[in-house]
């Protein structure tokens, strides 16, 4: 695919084009939904860059996993930009039950190496951990938008389930990053004095 024209001027009137060529308002629930997915993908890119800059070989595998997630988020955005009546999952790349199962497997594998949670953890301790938590919270927002969209129009269940599982995945990634770098997690102080 070659993208030679970057601007279309369609947006000048407050509308944008969906994958099937139809136009809808830029503030519609559908655009809001895949806009959150796009924002998440951008922050995943920043997380990957941050990990690369750290030059920590223990996190090379995490970067590979994040790259896979970025590609899946792009697929997900494409699906959300395609009305259900023209979506063809045989020809269009979409997130699948296998994508969800892979996330679950990766969560389980990483979680096995982590100390058990005995308290709530707060974002922080290192930049990569904090960015993973930002990805988690944007992912939750995208999931909420996906639920809202599903009440308005037909959607497959896989996008919603994928986002739900992915937010858990980012939580575990945040803990895995800190553990791999031997950096203490920031714990919620439940006994703080007022």
C-alpha positions in Angstrom: 0.0 0.0 0.0 1.3 3.4 -0.9 -0.1 6.6 0.7 0.8 9.5 -1.5 -1.9 12.0 -0.4 -1.7 12.8 3.3 -4.5 15.4 3.5 -8.0 15.0 2.0 -9.7 18.1 3.4 -12.7 16.0 4.3 -12.0 16.8 8.0 -12.3 20.5 7.3 -16.1 20.2 7.6 -15.8 18.2 10.9 -16.3 14.8 9.2 -13.9 11.9 8.5 -14.0 8.9 6.2 -14.5 5.3 7.4 -12.9 2.3 5.8 -15.9 1.7 3.5 -15.7 5.3 2.2 -18.7 6.6 4.2 -18.3 9.8 6.2 -19.3 10.5 9.8 -18.8 13.3 12.3 -15.4 13.4 13.9 -17.0 13.5 17.3 -18.9 10.3 16.8 -18.6 7.3 19.2 -16.9 5.3 16.6 -14.2 7.9 16.0 -13.8 8.4 19.7 -13.3 4.6 20.1 -10.6 4.1 17.6 -9.0 7.4 18.5 -8.3 6.0 21.9 -6.8 2.9 20.3 -4.6 5.1 18.2 -3.5 7.1 21.3 -2.7 3.9 23.0 -0.6 2.7 20.1 1.4 6.0 20.2 2.1 5.5 23.9 3.2 1.9 23.3 5.7 3.3 20.8 7.0 5.7 23.4 7.3 2.8 25.9 9.2 0.8 23.3 11.6 3.7 22.7 12.1 4.2 26.4 13.0 0.6 26.9 15.4 0.7 23.9 17.1 3.7 25.4 17.6 1.9 28.7 19.8 -0.7 26.9 18.6 -3.4 29.2 18.9 -6.8 27.5 16.5 -8.3 30.0 13.8 -6.2 28.4 14.5 -7.1 24.8 11.7 -9.7 24.9 9.3 -7.1 26.3 10.0 -4.9 23.4 9.3 -7.7 20.9 5.9 -8.3 22.7 5.1 -4.6 22.6 5.8 -4.5 18.8 3.3 -7.4 18.3 0.8 -5.5 20.4 1.3 -2.3 18.3 0.5 -4.3 15.1 -2.6 -5.8 16.7 -3.7 -2.3 17.9 -3.4 -1.1 14.3 -5.5 -4.0 13.2 -8.0 -3.2 15.9 -8.2 0.4 14.8 -8.9 -0.7 11.3 -11.7 -3.0 12.4 -13.3 -0.2 14.5 -13.1 2.0 11.4 -15.0 -0.5 9.4 -18.8 -0.8 9.7 -19.9 -4.3 10.6 -22.0 -4.7 7.5 -18.8 -4.5 5.3 -16.3 -6.1 7.7 -14.8 -9.2 6.2 -12.6 -11.0 8.7 -11.4 -13.4 6.0 -9.7 -10.5 4.2 -9.1 -7.9 6.9 -6.6 -8.3 9.7 -8.4 -8.3 13.0 -7.7 -9.3 16.6 -8.8 -12.9 17.2 -9.5 -15.3 20.0 -5.9 -16.5 19.4 -4.7 -13.0 20.0 -6.5 -12.9 23.3 -5.2 -16.4 24.3 -1.7 -15.3 23.5 -2.1 -12.3 25.9 -3.4 -14.6 28.6 -0.4 -16.9 28.1 2.1 -14.1 28.3 0.4 -12.7 31.4 0.7 -16.1 33.1 4.3 -16.6 32.0 5.4 -13.2 33.3 3.3 -13.4 36.4 5.0 -16.7 37.5 8.3 -14.8 37.9 6.9 -12.0 39.9 6.5 -11.8 43.7 2.8 -12.2 44.8 0.9 -9.0 45.3 0.3 -8.2 48.9 -0.7 -4.5 48.4 -1.8 -2.2 45.6 1.0 -0.9 43.5 1.2 2.7 42.3 2.7 3.8 38.9 6.3 4.8 39.3 9.8 3.7 40.3 11.1 4.1 36.8 10.0 5.7 33.5 9.2 2.5 31.7 7.0 1.3 34.6 5.1 4.6 34.6 4.6 4.5 30.8 3.3 0.9 31.0 0.7 2.2 33.5 -0.2 5.1 31.2 -0.8 2.4 28.5 -2.9 0.5 30.9 -5.2 3.4 31.7 -5.6 4.5 28.1 -6.4 0.9 27.2 -9.1 0.9 29.9 -10.5 4.1 28.3 -10.5 2.5 24.9 -12.3 -0.5 26.3 -15.0 1.8 27.8 -15.4 3.5 24.5 -15.7 0.1 22.8 -18.4 -0.9 25.2 -20.2 2.4 24.5 -19.9 1.9 20.7 -21.2 -1.7 21.0 -24.5 -0.3 22.5 -24.9 1.8 19.4 -23.8 -0.4 16.6 -22.9 -4.0 15.9 -19.3 -5.0 16.9 -17.6 -8.4 17.3 -16.9 -9.3 20.9 -13.2 -9.8 20.3 -12.2 -6.1 20.2 -13.7 -5.5 23.6 -12.3 -8.7 25.2 -8.9 -8.0 23.6 -8.8 -4.5 25.2 -9.9 -5.9 28.6 -7.2 -8.5 28.6 -4.6 -6.1 27.2 -5.1 -3.7 30.1 -4.3 -6.6 32.5 -1.3 -7.4 30.3 0.1 -3.8 30.7 -0.3 -4.1 34.5 1.8 -7.3 34.5 4.3 -5.7 32.0 4.7 -2.8 34.4 5.6 -5.1 37.3 7.8 -7.3 35.0 9.8 -4.2 33.9 10.5 -3.2 37.5 11.3 -6.8 38.6 13.7 -7.3 35.6 15.5 -4.1 36.5 15.6 -4.9 40.2 13.7 -1.7 41.0 11.3 -1.8 44.0 7.6 -1.3 43.1 5.9 1.8 44.6 3.3 0.5 47.0 0.1 2.2 48.1 0.5 3.4 51.7 -2.8 2.2 53.2 -1.6 3.3 56.7 -0.7 6.9 55.9 -1.4 9.5 58.5 -3.7 12.3 57.6 
